[in-house]
Amino acid sequence: MKIWGLAIAVALFGLGFNAQAEGTAQGHGEAPAGLGDGAPHWSYSGEGGPGTWGTMSSEFAACATGHNQSPIDIADAETAEMKRLQLSYKVTPLELLNNGHTIQATYQPGSTLHVGNKAYALAQFHFHTPSEHLVRGAPAAMEIHFVHKDAAGAIAVIGVLVTEGTHNMAAEELIAQLPGRGGETVKAASTLINARDLMPDGMDYFRYMGSLTTPPCTEGVNWFVLKEPISMSAEQISRLTAVMGQNARPAQPRNGRLLLDATSTR
Amino acid sequence: MIANTLRSSLAAATVALLAACATDPNAPVQLSAIQDAVCMGDYARAQSLAERAQSEGMTGMALHVLRGYALEKEGKPMAARPVYHAVIKSRSEDPVKLECEELVFEGPASQVAYDRMRVTNIDLAALDVTEEQLLSVNPLPPPVEEPAPMPMPTQMMAPPHVLAPPPAPMGEMRQVTPSPAGVWIHLESYKTPKWEESGWRTLMKKHSALLKGHDRVFRKVDLGKKGTAYRLGAGNFASEHEAQQLCTKFKSAGQYCDIMTR
């Protein structure tokens, strides 16, 4: 029962249904009973691995049949002058959920990403080890996905690659309080975090249209993968990996999709 | 025994036929070979063939339209745009047609290039490319066609229709009542009425589902100093709202569309 609930919770976090995730966040509570009854259990390896997601459920069909799936290998991007990513992020009390597949930091309302005249509210961010997106065939040690949603339900995700390097002070605030068990939530109202601190100074990006990287692999997601990575120490990456495991979906075919390299932004 | 002999003969005949059909790699590239490569989704080969054809002296703008389309479909619209731009600038009326499982495009080269340029504008704007970037590739000379109001910013940046074929005898203008509500949708513009039939045929092939149940509307418009334009579109709407809804669908399909009330 518990594992089904977790599976559904992860599917919903990707869609930005944070009310569901928040519904599970009662102290160190588990996912609500019955939430995932009958839902297929997916994972990153073995029987429920990425190659089987699309056939597990009709709701997951896009994972196999979609032509605009994420992640992708970022290569041969066309350069273009793109609109600037304008972040208006506020601090939020630390709230970390271990949903069995990733560590997700839930964000309180009020933080916004503007791209031109489009506005997306930051809903949550979560981690993948190693990175899901590849750059010219090479993965980074980790990737953070900052998931935003606009008033009409459109999703925009900023992907930040993490390379192994210097100790990251901002990340340490989270890593020091990781919920170790699936379904566990850690809340620390006195610890205020700002997602901007987990992003690089440079906001140039690669842009394409893709999907959620977890079932149901819904398409129509606006992807902005930042070109400049941030760094974390090997020890920090190791601690996150120890809790989440390896949770990267393999790169998906590009299928002639537009992939733009924002060399300069306005 | 007989069956085996027959099978062997058939196999031999098949091999001979295949050998006969095999293309000579040294033979000059034909336009149809580029079209075939595009239809098969082998866009890299289509580009390579187009470049080879050009080096072999193939002329005509159809070649460039196909090359631009191959670039576009390979996910390289930024590279396709200068190619389309050159075709639009040439004002070529070379006939261009690409029909795979269904008609992809058909018409004068400059018109097709213009339509494709407009699609890239929409696609790139959706990916947050700046208006300045889209304007940086803009056909010259300046508009000779009516400056039709275009509702989407990207369409405002799109090159105008540049068709300027020789004048043709103008038939009797069809006076179709646009709709009970007096509303119709404007889809294409021409400098001459001779494109009405082929223009409508192309629209019907590309958007038959959207045009089902709607009448053709063709209007002559006096643009003052800019001359005369001929607007092609569809009527028979119960309300302006209904026309708006259909226009939205056309725009989603990459087709210019605007609401007309007279």
Interface residues (C-beta under 8 A of the other chain):
Chain A: E78 T79 A80 E81 M82 K83 V115 G116 K118 R207 Y208 M209 R254 G256 R257 L258 L259 L260 R266
Chain B: Y43 K73 E74 G75 K76 P77 M78 A79 D123 L124 A126 L127 D128 V129 T130 E132 Q133
